Structures are given as structure tokens and as C-alpha cells.
Amino acid sequence: MSRPPLPPFTLETAIEKVRLAEDGWNTRDAAKVALAYTPDTRWRNRVEFATNREQAQAFLTRKWNKELDYRLIKELLAFTGNRIAVRYAYEYHDDSGQWFRAYGNENWLFAEDGLMSHRHASINEMPITEAERKYHWPLGRRPDDHPSLSDLGL
């Protein structure tokens, strides 16, 4: 199985890879999203570490069970060869109705088949009011005409 675009990345294929990752995560389908990672993928996400695809899928399932109405925007920071760095922000609410915006950076390493072998994430979040939300598209893929992180000043 391969997951184009494949490394080595160009500017265009790195941007495409970032958007495909964003689109996948916005489905909130942990089983589908996990298929973008190698079977022996290595993750660091805050204080959680995954050492294979099954652990990554379990992490995503837990995440989206508690981060309700999750919406994400990713933006390319840098790329070279088989590596991509992104920044992102996402919004969600918890089961009490409190909204949050999380900001982060990720460093990605890809195998030759285009599957992600390493994902290292650093994330900070803050509570926001519902009036402070900036992501209002219907759940799922962010519309192409929705502002980017840079356009939103995030």
C-alpha cells in the first residue's frame, strides 16, 4: 500500500500532503486516519507515546470521544526530502460545553511509500468562549474557501 504524494516532497506535494492529513483528521474516523501511518509508527503527542498503528488508532479514538465537534486547520512550515513540519490549530468542546482552541507544531517523517513513520507533536490549548470560535464549517473537510491559519491571524 502506498499513500501519495510520496517523498521526496516538492513545495506542491508537501502542501498537498498537509491538506490530506488535515482532511483525514477532520473526518474523526480513527480507523481510517490510522491507515496513513506505518504499522510501526512512532508518535509523541503531549505526554502520550505510541509505538505502532494500533496504539495510534486507540489514541485517536480516545481523543475524538472527548474532543467534541473537533475542527482542525494545518499549515505547512517547512519540508525537505521525506520530512514535513506543520503548525496547526484546532477547536473543540468538552462534554460540559466548554470550548477550547489548541495550537501546535508537528514534525513528520515519511517512509518511501508515503506512510508517516514518525509524528512528534507539541500542543498548547486554552479555553475560549463560543463567541471566540473561528471555525464554523460543518463537521468534516474544511471548505477550500475557508481562511487559513495565517489568514485568521492564528
N, C-alpha and C positions, 0 to 999 in steps of 0.2 A: 504494500500500500504506500502511495506517496501523497503528499499534501502540498501541491503547488500554491504559490510560486516557490521554487527551490533555490537554495543558495548556490553560488554566491549572489547576493542581492544587489540590485541597482536601486537608484532612488525610487523609480516607479514600482518595482516589485516589493521593496521594503514598505512603501506606503500601502500597497495592496495587502501585504501580509498583516500589517497592523489593523487595517479595516476588517479583514476577515476574522481576526481574533476578536475584535470588538463585537462584530456581528454575532459570532458564536456565543460569547459570554452574555450578550443581551437576550439570547433565547432562554437562558437559565435552565438549559437541558444538560445536566451534569454528565449523563452517559454520552451524549453527542459531543460535548466540548472535550471530554477526556480523550476522545479519539484523535485529537490534534497533537497529542503528546506521545513520546516514545514509551514502550512498555516499562522501561527502567528510568523514566523521567525523574529528575531531582528538583524539588521545589523548596523554597523558603518563602513563607508567607507570614509576616509578623513573627509569631513565636511557634508556628507550626511548620513541620518539615515532612515532606512526602518523598518517598524513595521509589515509587512506582505509579503506574497509571491508576490502579485500583485505589490507592490512598489519595491520589489527586481527585478522583471522582467522588470519593467519600467526603473529602473536604468541601468540594463544590456543592454537594447535596446539603451538607450542614449549613454552609454559607447562605444558600438561597432559601433555605427553610426559615432562617431568622432575619435575613435582609430582604424585606418585602418590597414589592414594586421597584425592584432594582433596575437602574438605568445607568449605562456606562458610556463614557467617551474616552478613546485613546488617541494619542498623537505621537508621531514619530519624533524622536530626539536625535538619534544617530544610528548608523549602521556601518558594517564592514564585513565582507566575506559572509560568514554564517552567523553573525551576531546582529541583534537589533536592540536598541534601548528605546523605551517609550515612557511617556508620562501620561497620567490618566486621572480622571475624577469620576466618581460615581455617587449617585444619590439613592437612598432607600429609607424606609421607615421600619421601626421595630413593631412588635405586637402591641405596644402601648400607644402607637400612633406618633411617636417622636421621630422626626426626620433627621437625617444625617447626610453630610457630604464628606466623602473620603477622597484624599489626594494621595497619589503615589507615583513611584517610578519603578519600572521593571527592567531587568536585563535578561535577554533571551539568548539562548544558544540552540542552534538547529542542527539536526542530523542531515546527511545528504539527501534523504527522502523528503525533507521539508517538515518533518515532525519535530516538535520542540523537545529537546532533551534536558534543558535546564531553564528554570524560571525563578528568578530571585526578585522578590517584591519588598519594597519599603512603603509603608502606608501610615498616614495620619488621618484622623477623622475628627469632625466637630459637629455638634448638634446645630441644626438650623431650624428655623420656623418654616411652616408650609409656604408662607409668603416669600421666603428667600429661595425657594426651589428655582432652578433654571432649566430643568429637564422635564418637559411636559408632553413629549410624544407618547403615543400609545405604546404599551409594552411590546417589546420586540426590537427589530432593527431600527436604528436611528435614521430618520429621513435624511436623504442626501442634502437637502437644503437647510438642515438644522445647523446653527452655528457650531464651530469647532471650539475646543478649549481656549485657543488663543483669541478667537472672536468674542468669546464670553468673558475674557479677562481673567480666566482661571489659570 
